[in-house]
Amino acid sequence: MTAFPSPNHGDRRGQVPSLIVIHYTGMADSPSARARLCDAAAEVSAHWLVDTDGATEQLVCETRRAWHAGAGRWQGLDDVNSRSIGIELANPGDRPYPAPQMAALRRLLRDIMNRWSIGPAAVIGHSDLAPGRKIDPGPRFDWEALAAEGLATFARPAPTDPDPVLAEGLSALGYPDVPARLNAFRLRHRPWAAGPETADDRRTVARLLGAAAP
């Protein structure tokens, strides 16, 4: 694990990390992404960068506020940067995530979650907090595999699941009240789905809410 400190960070404004936000870099390779994330003129950064071979670099100390989330909301709160840790995965956005990269991500997530007492429901994608503006980490990202190890949440609906009001369920999960939030939800849980909401959308929400209940 190597460190390439980025100058792009600030004070957490009284907050502590309670979320982990996963991104893809959207760039050709990891060196290009690192150069941008460490460029003071770019005014963007992340705490961690994970290359396709699993090499993991810390760019910003976790106690500092990195500039990765941008405009967005989660669970009714904005300024996501102040209360999150950002992880960038080297990926142009149109490719599968290699096994070594996902293995490194799992190790990193376990460390961060243990260090800051962050639960799986607080591991989200950039697309979750910024529906319609961002789509990363994209439909090729394997949320189900992370959830199987307790590192995120994911659900598939069953016919016996409740059929709640979708808007209320999405709000309860944390999605901001914007028109694109159904697409953001589907991007993570049902990336093949299209068109108006369906019972399977609602039942997937119900299963997630049920899993989060004490």
N, C-alpha and C positions, 0 to 999 in steps of 0.2 A: 504494500500500500504506500503510495507516494503522495507528496503534497506539493501543489503549485498554487500558492496563495493568490487569490483574486483581490484586487483593491475594491471591488464593488460590494460593499456591505455597510451596515450601520447598526445602531442600537435597536434592541427588540422592543423598545417603547413600553417597558414594564411587563411584557408577555414572556411566557416560556413555551417551548415547543409542545404542541398538543396534536399536531397533524404531520403526516408525511405526504408530500406531493410528488408523484412520479411523472416524469416528462420523457419525451424523446427529443434529441437535439435538433432534428430536422436538417442536419448538415451532412456533408459527404463522409467525414471521418472524425475520429476523436481528436486528433491534433487541431483540426479546424475549429471544432467546438470549444476546445480548451482555450485557444487563442482568443475567441470571441468572449468567452465567459471571464477571461482575465484581462480584457481590454477596458481600460477606464472610460474610454469614449463610448463604448457600447452600453454602459449602465445596465448590464444584466449579469447575473451570476447564479450559481447554485452551490449548495454545500458539498455535493458529491457528483463525480462523473465516473460512470462505469463503461468501460470499453467492451467491444464485442468479444474479446478474449478473456474477459473477467478482470482485467487490470482496473483497480479502483483508486481514484485520486480524490483527496479532500481539497477543495478549492476555497472554502470558507469555514471558519470554526463554527460549530453548531450553536454556540452561545451567542453568535452574532446573527443579524437579520440579513439574509441573502435576498437578492432581487430576482425572483424566479416566477412568482405567481401572477403578477400584474393585476389588472382589474378583475374582480370576481368576489364571490361570497360562498360561504359554506356554513350550514347550520345557523343562518341568519346573521353571520358576522362577516365583516369585510376586513381589510388589511390582513389578508392571509399570510403575507410574508412575515409579519411579526410573530405569528404563532405556529409556524411550520418549518419543516426541514425539507429542502428540495433536492431531489435526486434526478440527474440527467442521465439517460441511457443513450449511448452513441447509436443512432439509427436515423437514416434519412427520412423515415416515416412510411416507407413502402416495403419493408423487408421483415421477415420473421426475426425474432430475438434468439440468438444462438444460445445453446445450452450452457456454455461457460459464463456468459453474461448473466443469464437468469440465476445460475448457481451463486454467483457473486452477489447479485441483488438480494437473494434470500439471506445470505450471511449478513449483509449490511443491514437489512431490515431487522433481523433479530437483534443485532447489536443496538441499533437506534431505539427500537421499541423497548428493550430492557433498560436502556440508559435513561429514557425519559418517561417510562411507564405509559406508553402509547399502545392502545388496543387495536385490533384488526379493523374495526369500523372506521378508524381515523387514518387509514392508509387509502389515499384517494388518487385519482388521476387529475391532470391539469384540466381535462375536458369536464370533469365533474363540477369543478368550482367555476368554470367559465364556459357554460354551454353556448354554442353558437359562435364563440370566438376561438376556442381551441379544441383540437380533437386528439391530442396526445395523452397517453401513449398509444392510442389507436386500436383498431380492431384486431390486430395481430398479437396484441399483448395478452399473455395467458393469466388472467385474473383467477381463473378456476384453480390453477396449480398453486398459486400463492394462498388462496383460501384453504386449500386442502392441508396446508401446513400452519394454519392459524396466523397468516401474515397479511390477510386482507379479507374482504367479504365478497361473496359471489353466491348466486342462487339460481336454480332451475325450478320452474313452477311445476306443481302437481295438480291434477283435477280436484283434489280434496282441499287445496289451500283456499283460504277466504278470498273474496273478490271485493276489495275495498275501493273507495273513491281514489282514483289515481293521483289527483292533484294533492290531496291531503297526505297520501303516502309518500310522494316524492318530497314534499316539504318536511315530513317527519324524518326522512333519511338525511336531509341536509341540502338538497338541491335548491338553488335560487329560483325564485318565481319568475321565470322568463320563458317565452314560447319554445325555445330550443331545448328545454330540459328533458323532454321525453327522448329526443334524439341522443342526448348525452347519456342518459340512463341506458338506452339500448346499446350504445357504442360499447359499453362495458359488459352488460349482461346478456344482450340479445342482438349482436351486431348484424345479423342477417335480416332483422325485422324492418318493416317499412309500412308507411300508411298510418291511418288513425290508430289510436290506442286499442288494445285487445285485452281479453280476459287474461291471457298469459302475461302481459305487462303487469296487470294489477296483481296477479297471483305471485309473480316474482317479487314485487314490492312487499306483499304480505309476508312472504317467506323471509325476506331480509329483516323486516321489522320484528318478526317472531324470534329470529335468531338473536336480535339485539336486546330483547326484553330480559329483565333481570330474572 
